[in-house]
Amino acid sequence: MGKKGFFAEPVEGSHLPEWDRLAAAHGCLFDSVRWTRLFEPRIRRVGLFDAGGTLRGGFCVWEQRKLGLRILRNPPFTPQIGPFFEPRASNAAAHTNEERDVMEAMVAWLDCQRAAVVSLGLALSVSDCLPFYWRGYKVVPHYTYLLDLSRSKDDLLEAMSTERRKNLRKAETDGIDVRDCTDPGVIGGLVRGTFSRNGKRFAEQAMDAILGAMPPSGGSICKVAWKQDKAAAGVYVVLGPRSAYYLMGGYSDGAHHGAGALAMWHAILEAKRRGLQVFDFEGSVIPPVERYFRGFGGTLTRVFSVQKAWLALEMFLGAISKYRNRF
């Protein structure tokens, strides 16, 4: 149990409606039952309960077994796993104490699992990772770019780098046509082709499950750039209550240099049209990808991951972290 009134334990099925209500109000799409259900039976939904036994929030972990070792991590294509919680503090100091209690309850539960490896990307809202640090976890900052969609179209365009605006103009001048895509096979094929050409493996089954559960136009935005009836590039964006998240994208062999940027721009505008508040690029530690995202003019925003492993597995933890950060 957390020291000051929170404890963590797996939630029962009867708690799922309340879990979803809390996730919608205080979490994000990746906390929802709809999303986490995609990763059953290996997903673990862990509730955060106050001293009176009331569910106030939660977090998730995805369990893997490799070489007989138990690994707790984010599911594929899931950049954050919580925690989220309903605050009831009356002032700033009390809120800080409440968040600290939540994090201590989360750490206590994770330590009790005795996993060989823990590697978790935390919620964007998390600012206090001291309980993890004190218990021997590595606290690693990562970065994403967030676009404020309340800004006008002209303001969003003006905020872009000169290079990115040139990409858009060149693609439009060269006849690149961006259309809504409703065929999961098209965007899935572009993503597969991109990873294959780069010699990279990725979670294909998870991608297929996501595209099946949230097909283009059903809880998501999918824009594909076409050149002479050939799909040149595409982006797939999932939608939460307040934010749109760039989840995956790809391009064809020899695609126009600006096709992907134009598809992304159309996805941003569509998210704005639908009333979303924020467009989240979900970041990358790969320098060319980070530079590409940066060019769209979003605000650099820090997000934390926490990592812990048996001493002999520190190098293995690095490999897991590197794999997760591809997404």
N, C-alpha and C positions, 0 to 999 in steps of 0.2 A: 504494500500500500504506500502511496505517496505520503510524505511527512505531514502534509497539511490539508488532508481531506479529499484527495483524488486517488483512485486506484484504477488499474487497467485489467480487463479480462475479456476473453472472446465474447462476442455478442451472440445471443440466440436469435433464431428466426423471428420470434415475436417482437424483437427490438428493431427489425429492419425498417418498418415505416417511420419510426422516430429517428433512426439513423439517417434516413434519406431527408427528412425535414431539416435536421440539424446541418447536414452536409450542404443542402441547398442554401441555407441562410448564412452559414459561417465557413463553409469549405468551398470546394470547386468541383467541376465535372469529375475529376479523377477520384473523388471520394464517394461518388454516388453508387447506389446499388446497381444501376444500369451499367456503369463502367466496370466496377469490380467483378460483377457476375461473369464478365468475359473471361476471367482468369480462374474460375472455379475448376477443379476442387482445390487448387494449391494456394488460393488466396486466403489470408487470415484477416478477418475484420476484428479489430480489437477496440472495445468500447472504453471510453473514459467516463468513470462514474464518480459522482461526488460522495461525500461521507454518508449521505442519506440513501445512497443506492440509485440515484437518478442519473440516467444516461445524459451526459452533457456534451459528448463529442466522441472522437475516435481517430484511429489511424489504421493503415493496412500494411501488411507485409506479404510478400510472395515467397513461397518456400521452394527451394530446389535441392536436389541431391546430386552431388558430383563426387565420384570416387568414394561414395559412402559418407561424404561430409555434408552436413546440413548448412544451407546457405539461406539467409534472409535478405531480400533485396526488393527493389521496385519491380513490378511487372514490366514486361516489354512495352515500349511506347508510352510509359507512364512516368513523367518526370518528377511528380511529387506524390507523396503518400500520406500527407497530413503532418502533424496532427491538426485537427480543427476542433473547436469547442465553443460553446455558448458562454460568453463572458457575463458575469453578474457583479463585477467590481464597481464600486461607487466613485473611485478616483484613480489617478494615474499610478500611484504607488500600489494600491490594492490590485490593479490590473497586472502590474509587473509581478506581484506575488502570486497571483492566480496562474499566470502563464508559467512561472517557475514550477508551481505545483504540478501542472499538467506535464511539463517536460520530465520532472522527476518520476512521475508515475509511468511515463513511457519508457524511460531508461530502466526502471526497476523491472518492468515486464520483459523487456528485451534481454536483460542480464539473466533472468530466470530461464530463458530458453536454451542457454548454453550452446548457441550455434557456433559452428567453426568460423563462419564469416558473416558479418552484418555490414551491408552497404546500402544506405538508404538516402534518397533525395527527399528533403523535407519541404513542407509547404512554403510558398513564397512569403507568407505572413510571419514566419518564425524569425525572431531576432535573438532569442536567448538560447544559446547552445551550451551554456556553462555546465549544466548537469551532465551532459555527454562528456565534455572535456574532463570533468572531475572524475568520471568513471573510466577513463582510459581510452576513450574514443578519439579518433582523429576527426577534427571539424574542418571541413574543406569548403572554401567559398567557390561558388560557380556564378556565372553571370548570364542573364538573359536581357533581351531588349523588349521594352513595352511601349506600344503606341497608344496614345490617348485619342480614342476615336470620337471624342466630343469636338475635336478640332475640325475646321472646314476642310473640304477636299483640297483647296488651294494651299492651305497651311500645311497639310500633310505632305503635299508635293514639294513645297518650298523647303521643308525640313530635310528632304533627302539629299544625299551627296550629289555633286555634279555628275559623277560617273553613273549613278543609278538613274538619274533623270535622262542622261544620254542613252542608257540601255533602253528605256521606255520609248523614247522618240524614235530610235533606230528600229526597234521591233515594229512599231506602228507604221513607219515609213516603208518598211520591207514587206508589209502585208501580213504580218502575224495576226491571226484572228483568235481571240480568246472567247471560249464558250463554256457554259455550264456543262459539267460532265455528270451523267447519271449512271454510267457503266463502271462498276468497280474494277472490271477487267482492264480498262484503259489505264487508270491511275496505278493499279497494281502492277501492270506490265512495265510502266515507266519506272516505278520504284525498283522492281526486280532487275531491270536492265541496267540501271545506274549502279546498284551494288555489285552486279556481276562484272561490269566493265572495270570497276575499281578493285576487284578481287576481294570484296568484303562479304562476310556472312551476316545475315540478320534474321530476325524472328519472323519468318514468312507465315507460319501458322497464326501467330498473333495478329499480323497484318490482315490476313484473310478474315479472321474472326471480327476484327474491328470494322472492316469494310462491309461485312455481312450484317453486323448489328447496327451500324450507323452508316448506311449507304449514302453515297453522294445525294444531297438534297434532303436526307432524313436525319436531322440533327448534326449536319455537317455542311461544309462548303467545299466543292471541288471545282477547280477551274483548270482547264486544259488549253494550252496555246497550240494552234494548228498552223501548219505551213503547207499549202497545197494538199490539203486533205490528209496530211500525216501529222500524228500527234508528236509535237516537238518537246513539250515540257508540261508538267502539271504540278499542282499543289493541292493538298488535302488538309482541311482545317476543321477541327471539332469545336462544338459550341457548348459553352456552359451557361449558367444563369446570367453572368456578367461579362465573361471574357471569351474570346476566340483564341484557340491555340493551334499554331502551325504544327502539324504532327508528322507529315511526311511529304516528300516530293521526289520528282525524278525527271530525267530528260532523255531524249533519244540520242543515238549515236550521230554526231555531227549536227546537233541541234543549233539553231540560231542563238547567238550569244545573249540576246536580250529576251528570249522567249520565256524563261523561267521568271525573270523579274516582272515582266508584263502580267503573267499569270498571278504572281503574288500580289501585285498592285490591284488587280481586279478582285482578288479574294479579300483584301483589306477593305476595299470600297463596299463589297457586299456585306461584310461584317458590320460596317458602319451603318449601312442601309437597314440592317435588321435590328439596330438598336443596341448592339453590344457596346460596352464601355471601353474595353481594352483589347488590343491585339497583341498576343504574346508569341514571340518568335521561338521561345523555349531554348534559345542559346545554343552554343557549341564551344568546345575547347579546341576545335580544329581551326587553325588560323585563317585559311581562306574562307571557310564557312562563316566564322565570326565576322570577318571583314565584310562579307556579302550582307549579312543581317544588319550590321552597323550602318550600311549605306542607306537603309530605309528610314533612318532618323529617329529611331525609338530611344527611350531613356534607358541607359545602362542600369541594371538592377541586380543586386546581389541576392543569391539564394544559397542555402547551405546543404551540404551532404555530410553524413556521419558514417564513419567506417571503423570497424574493429575486427580483429582476427587473432586466432592463436598465433603466437610469435612465429612459428615455423611456416605460417601461411601468409605472411605479409606480402610476399611477391605475388601470391595468388590473388590477394585482395586488389592489388594494383591492376591485374588483368581484368578482374570483374568490373572495376570502376571504369577502366578504359572502354570496355564493351558497352556498359550502360550509357556512357556519354556520347556514343554515336548517335543517340536519338535525342 
